[in-house]
Amino acid sequence: MSNPLPHVYLFTDGACSGNPGPGGWAYILKHPASGKAREASGAEPETTNNRMELRAVIEGLAALKSPSRVELTSDSKYVLEGLKEWMDQWKQRGWKTAAKKPVKNQDLWEILDELRGRHDIRFHWIKGHSEHPENERCDLMAVEAYRRLIENRDI
């Protein structure tokens, strides 16, 4: 009998000041079996909200040391629908949309495609700013990350 995959919860969010503009991403990983949790955030000087939403999921999945069963919770329908519904079709069309236009953020989608191949991911959408504790925490961390970046740029 094979060992079951470790079960983790991944909460993510991205934020942007302007779109495009400075942006931040954040994630919280929770491993219920051990009770451990990890959180991280980062920022980019010129980006979009969608890129930060994607980056948050990428960073969270990349932080996992081994293949896992991941309960991904996000307020980004763009990310969740992209992973669940759109990505396989984009790949079949050579990273083109149904309208035969290049897929936006293809560089990040390709990284996400590689990461999703390592993990068994289940998708959960939540409404942003709906007092979901982990989503609120991720939002706060993402905003703090880009604010720190802006403050450090002004020095």
Secondary structure, DSSP 8 states (H G I E B T S, - for coil): ------EEEEEEEEEESSSSEEEEEEEEEEETTTTEEEEEEEEEEEE-HHHHHHHHHHHHHHT-SS--EEEEEES-HHHHHIIIIIHHHHHHTTSB-TTS-B-TTHHHHHHHHHHHHHSEEEEEE--TTS--HHHHHHHHHHHHHHHHHHHHHT-
